[in-house]
Amino acid sequence: MNQAIKIKENIYWIGVNDRRTRLFENYWPLPKGVAYNSYLIVDEKVVVVDTIERNKMEDYVENIASLLNGRKVDYVIINHMEPDHTGALKNLIRRYPEATIIGNAKTFPILKHFYNMEDRLMEVKEGTTLEIGQHTLAFYMAPMLHWPETMVTFEASEGILFSGDIFGAFGTLDGGIFDDEVDLDYLEEEISRYYSNIIGKFGQPAQLALKKLVNLPIRMICSTHGPIRRSYINDIIAKYDAWSKYETAKGVVIAFSSMYGNTEAMADGVARYLAEKGIKKIRIHDTSKTHPSYIINDIFRFRGVILGSCAYNTGIFPTMETLLHELEEIGIKNHLLGYFGEKSWSGGAIRRFDLFAANIKWEVVHPFHEAWGVPKRSDHEVCREIAYTMADKLNALYPDEG
């Protein structure tokens, strides 16, 4: 879908779909692909709002030229400098060398280091406005969502918020580009997984940005990824508000690492004991098979987290180490934690879990346990105690949830 689509009079979506890239930022899986959204405003002045990833830039620039029919681009707004939104910038400026690049004071050093571009720059500050004819653009800073130079652009007459990565989603736009044209249920996990892994570290900056943006008369949100919001604006704002406050539901995420099935058997036992105490929302992940982004997404949803790992070369299993590192980096708050381990000839997992608990500062619901070899009846009894204690805590915190 490389055609321009009108979203309002003289305002167009000029984005592209990417179904070939397997890993976003060479790390996050993209089973449903990803869209790179860019926008064009044709007024007395012509404005491009954000560009796209470089692997689609040739068709992208030709699409703009076809739409403009000989007119020039006057301004290119960079809401966010990440290369998936500036990859086509040099090619676009090569085609339209008269264009002025709009950014803020933190934009331009990154622009120089990425693309060695220092000419025809226009710096905007909080609340700066730009008249381009019938449309007036205003700029607001949203630092650390999720880079320090991030800002948003608000078009006043139509109430359009060009929000950069904020309110974005993984997943391609399969025919429809608006939220009421696509299956949001199908994209639900990709919307929350995008937030939890890309934006999730920055809960406080998200809260600050939301307090600023909710005062704007927003009638449409045009993010750089995912569907354009025109019908379910309050829904995505409410979700960002809850996610950035680390609000959770009643449920438990069990993540385990197991070489020979012993730790997995303990994880299955923990899940059964949780169910006996009325916990229905239980999500079990094998860290060797499930990418951390999916586990982290579930941890953002549910209050309880129980981790289990075998020892590995006197330490913890590598894929569990990756998950723990990611969680420490994001710094998710307000969870309950339980953990257990298993060893053959040397321990190691429990030491790392202890360090994780100290770093993450979640409430530990039960002392750790480490089995030796195949879990015995006594090991399963401790797993029962961990699960029951977790369930009792959750039942007390969420008395009205099933």
Summary of the structure (lengths in Angstrom):
residues: 402
radius of gyration: 24.1
end to end distance: 43.3
largest distance: 78.4
contacts: 1438
relative contact order: 0.09
helix: 36%
strand: 26%
